């Protein structure tokens, strides 16, 4: 994954953050990656208006986007069955990378969390992860979004909660896999590039 | 006892436009992309420093007005917003210490329950620290190179968080 180029040309990227300077910074980083269609808004109303007006390919959204917050906005986007953008990748930008925040972002349907202060490397790697590691979507009464299970480690009690889950016997790893540290690093704070 | 399986979940794959286009040939290799992005950041640094100076002055004005009893309503939210900006941008633009100081202040402000008075001394000492962190000689310093400053501010945060007037975080 680390060496596979991503092609951001003509992808419509929406950056939602209350700080105009941060939006400018993120745009500069994304332009460096080859992106050429960049939008920005300062609040969640702006995001919702933009989503009605056009197709957005990916959203980078601050966790404290006023007035509702990025997590609530993400939940609203995922739960809106009328909007064609409801399956777009959503990356939450947050300076708070405690487990509760990461879990909260995951549970509202965000794909990834980007730790602030941002670094070009962390943004690139997460975009590449989203591009090259598609996850199936889950639609239930209480959740709509990408599968929250990154790595099957067996189910608590031996039985999965979903109807289609079978008993899983987790074999010993025999080949190269993504280390848990690598998975964790995709979610945990990464303040340097 | 195993959990009862919940109602059936509908699972499906979505090949989003982002994934389709991002995987096209002709993408920018990681090393080139990072270098280009860093170049863009570096080119914006002079402008950032002007913006930073203006922001610090604005922050100082808000705090001074509050000290003088002339603060507008919502001044504390204004301080919080400006501090978060500094925290979010500092390290990326080469001001690691600035991010540390701003983050310390943000955590103090976030821990202060709504309606509780904020300690002006705490805010002003962080403001002084921000101006210090802005100085060129402190710009590239790592936190361990200024232990008095970092320990002092961490102590302020701990002290504020156990104050009887402020609920613990």
Interface residues (C-beta under 8 A of the other chain):
Chain A: X2 X3 X4 X5 X6 X7 X8 X9 X10 X11 X18 X19 X21 X22 X24 X25 X28 X29 X30 X31 X32 X33 X34 X55 X57 X58 X64 X87 X88 X89 X95 X116 X117 X118 X119 X120 X121 X123 X124 X127 X128 X130 X131 X132 X134 X136 X137 X138 X139 X140 X141 X147 X156 X157 X158 X159 X160 X161 X162 X163 X164 X165 X191 X192 X193
Chain B: X1 X2 X3 X5 X6 X7 X8 X9 X10 X11 X12 X13 X14 X15 X16 X17 X18 X19 X21 X22 X23 X24 X25 X26 X27 X28 X29 X30 X33 X34 X35 X36 X37 X38 X39 X40 X41 X43 X44 X48 X51 X81 X84 X85 X87 X88 X89 X90 X91 X92 X93 X99 X103 X106
